[in-house]
């Protein structure tokens, strides 16, 4: 039987594996260098959100994430943490560094972010797009229909939220982009 933490990490890895098929010239992209301690400050800069706190992934969970990223040229670094609410895991927050030359390609955001979310949700449904405080955000319901995934790209940093409760995901995204 899978623990909730493991289930969240499996979703995260699904997301990461979906990245491998996203647009971009792989020949000019740097090889991925995922590392919990050596990623750029921008990737590990998780926002403080009222009502939520963070809990790190275990070394085994982070190793699993790094293994999934090893052959994904669109990724330069990653950091991920569980978001907790009232002491319980509410979801997963992941920050992904993308090579600026890849993130700047025409149409990259419109293909990369929705493709990533469809992979997370394991859905053929197209994610919806909304504006949250001037940022283009893509959202999709998770397969169990109780949770949601949100993602957005700011410069060359993608932020991904996978929450068990849609209302928590929306609250977190609104506060993160305030």
Backbone torsions as a table, in degrees:
resi	resn	phi	psi	omega
1	UNK	NA	131.4	-177.6
2	UNK	-82.0	140.2	174.2
3	UNK	-76.9	164.5	177.5
4	UNK	-61.6	-39.2	179.4
5	UNK	-61.4	-45.3	-179.5
6	UNK	-63.2	-42.9	178.6
7	UNK	-58.5	-43.5	178.3
8	UNK	-63.6	-41.5	179.7
9	UNK	-67.2	-37.2	176.6
10	UNK	-61.0	-42.8	176.4
11	UNK	-61.1	-42.0	-179.9
12	UNK	-62.2	-44.4	179.9
13	UNK	-65.3	-37.2	175.4
14	UNK	-57.4	-42.4	178.4
15	UNK	-59.8	-48.8	-176.1
16	UNK	-64.3	-40.6	179.5
17	UNK	-64.9	-32.2	177.3
18	UNK	-65.6	-25.9	-179.3
19	UNK	-64.5	-30.5	-175.7
20	UNK	-60.8	-26.6	-179.0
21	UNK	-94.9	6.4	-177.2
22	UNK	-78.2	161.5	-177.5
23	UNK	-65.5	160.3	177.9
24	UNK	136.1	150.8	178.7
25	UNK	-84.3	100.0	-175.7
26	UNK	-62.8	-24.6	-177.1
27	UNK	-70.2	-22.3	179.6
28	UNK	-100.5	-5.0	-178.2
29	UNK	-82.5	145.5	176.7
30	UNK	-73.3	152.8	175.5
31	UNK	-70.2	149.1	-175.7
32	UNK	-65.8	144.4	178.2
33	UNK	-131.5	54.7	-178.4
34	UNK	-65.0	135.7	178.8
35	UNK	-163.5	130.8	-176.9
36	UNK	-65.0	-30.7	-174.9
37	UNK	-105.7	-14.6	-174.3
38	UNK	-112.8	8.7	179.0
39	UNK	-72.6	163.1	-177.8
40	UNK	-62.5	157.1	179.6
41	UNK	-58.7	-34.1	179.9
42	UNK	-63.0	-37.1	-178.5
43	UNK	-73.0	-38.6	-176.2
44	UNK	-90.4	7.3	-179.8
45	UNK	-88.7	81.8	-180.0
46	UNK	-81.3	136.2	-178.3
47	UNK	-70.7	148.0	172.8
48	UNK	-84.8	122.2	-176.3
49	UNK	-118.9	120.7	179.6
50	UNK	-54.6	133.1	179.0
51	UNK	90.3	-8.9	-179.5
52	UNK	-124.8	152.2	171.7
53	UNK	-136.4	177.1	-176.7
54	UNK	-118.6	152.3	175.4
55	UNK	-138.5	129.1	-177.4
56	UNK	-69.0	158.1	173.0
57	UNK	-74.2	151.8	175.7
58	UNK	-69.9	160.7	176.7
59	UNK	-55.9	-37.7	179.6
60	UNK	-66.5	-40.9	179.0
61	UNK	-66.0	-41.6	179.4
62	UNK	-68.7	-35.0	176.2
63	UNK	-62.2	-40.2	177.8
64	UNK	-62.3	-42.4	177.5
65	UNK	-62.6	-48.0	179.8
66	UNK	-59.5	-39.0	178.4
67	UNK	-62.6	-40.2	179.5
68	UNK	-67.7	-29.8	-177.8
69	UNK	-85.3	-14.1	-169.3
70	UNK	-52.0	-32.1	-177.0
71	UNK	-116.4	27.2	-179.7
72	UNK	-106.1	97.8	-173.7
73	UNK	-68.7	-15.9	179.3
74	UNK	-76.6	-1.2	-174.0
75	UNK	-119.5	127.1	176.1
76	UNK	-98.9	-22.6	-178.4
77	UNK	-173.5	161.2	-178.7
78	UNK	-152.9	151.2	168.5
79	UNK	-143.1	144.8	-178.7
80	UNK	-143.3	144.0	177.5
81	UNK	-143.5	153.3	171.6
82	UNK	-82.8	135.7	173.0
83	UNK	-91.7	132.2	179.4
84	UNK	-116.2	150.8	177.9
85	UNK	-139.4	126.5	-177.1
86	UNK	54.5	36.7	176.7
87	UNK	79.0	0.7	-178.8
88	UNK	-116.2	148.1	178.0
89	UNK	-64.7	123.5	179.7
90	UNK	-102.2	-28.7	-177.6
91	UNK	178.5	-168.5	-178.3
92	UNK	-125.7	137.4	175.5
93	UNK	-119.5	128.3	-179.5
94	UNK	-128.1	136.9	175.7
95	UNK	-119.0	129.5	-173.3
96	UNK	-124.1	126.7	174.8
97	UNK	-89.7	129.8	179.9
98	UNK	-116.4	139.2	178.0
99	UNK	-54.2	131.1	-177.9
100	UNK	-53.5	-36.6	179.9
101	UNK	-67.0	-28.1	176.8
102	UNK	-79.5	-47.5	-179.6
103	UNK	-60.9	-27.7	-178.4
104	UNK	-85.2	-3.8	179.1
105	UNK	-64.8	141.6	178.9
106	UNK	-58.7	129.2	177.9
107	UNK	81.0	-3.0	-177.0
108	UNK	-58.3	-49.5	-177.6
109	UNK	-60.0	-42.6	-176.8
110	UNK	-69.4	-21.6	178.1
111	UNK	-99.3	-44.8	-175.3
112	UNK	-63.2	-55.0	-173.5
113	UNK	-66.5	-48.9	177.5
114	UNK	-62.3	-37.6	178.3
115	UNK	-63.7	-39.2	178.3
116	UNK	-63.4	-45.2	-178.5
117	UNK	-67.5	-39.5	177.0
118	UNK	-61.4	-36.8	176.7
119	UNK	-65.0	-41.8	178.6
120	UNK	-61.6	-47.9	-176.0
121	UNK	-78.6	-6.9	-175.9
122	UNK	50.4	51.0	-173.8
123	UNK	-131.8	148.6	173.4
124	UNK	-92.3	-0.3	177.8
125	UNK	-70.2	140.6	177.2
126	UNK	-79.8	128.8	177.1
127	UNK	-60.7	150.3	176.2
128	UNK	-90.0	159.5	-179.9
129	UNK	-117.9	138.3	174.8
130	UNK	-142.5	165.9	177.5
131	UNK	-106.4	125.1	174.4
132	UNK	-120.5	109.8	179.2
133	UNK	49.8	44.2	176.0
134	UNK	84.8	4.3	179.2
135	UNK	-111.3	134.6	176.4
136	UNK	-75.3	118.8	-177.3
137	UNK	-121.6	135.2	176.5
138	UNK	-105.8	140.1	-178.8
139	UNK	-134.0	154.8	176.4
140	UNK	-155.9	145.6	175.3
141	UNK	-77.2	143.1	175.5
142	UNK	-74.9	162.9	-176.3
143	UNK	-55.3	-33.3	-178.5
144	UNK	-79.1	-2.3	177.0
145	UNK	64.1	7.2	175.8
146	UNK	-105.4	-22.7	-177.8
147	UNK	-109.5	176.5	-179.9
148	UNK	-147.3	155.3	173.7
149	UNK	-120.0	136.3	177.7
150	UNK	-124.6	146.9	175.1
151	UNK	-153.8	148.0	176.4
152	UNK	-150.7	159.3	-179.6
153	UNK	-118.1	125.2	175.0
154	UNK	-122.5	108.4	-174.8
155	UNK	64.6	-118.8	178.9
156	UNK	-113.1	23.1	177.2
157	UNK	-117.3	122.2	174.8
158	UNK	-99.2	134.8	174.0
159	UNK	-111.6	131.4	-177.5
160	UNK	-125.1	131.1	175.3
161	UNK	-117.6	133.2	173.4
162	UNK	-130.0	106.2	-175.3
163	UNK	-118.0	147.0	179.3
164	UNK	-70.3	-26.6	-178.0
165	UNK	-120.2	125.6	-178.0
166	UNK	-58.8	-38.5	-179.4
167	UNK	-64.6	-39.8	176.9
168	UNK	-64.7	-40.1	178.5
169	UNK	-61.3	-45.1	-179.6
170	UNK	-65.8	-43.7	178.2
171	UNK	-59.6	-45.0	-179.0
172	UNK	-63.6	-47.3	-179.1
173	UNK	-61.8	-44.9	179.7
174	UNK	-58.7	-45.1	-177.9
175	UNK	-70.8	-38.8	-179.5
176	UNK	-65.5	-30.1	-177.8
177	UNK	-102.7	12.7	-179.9
178	UNK	-71.7	NA	NA
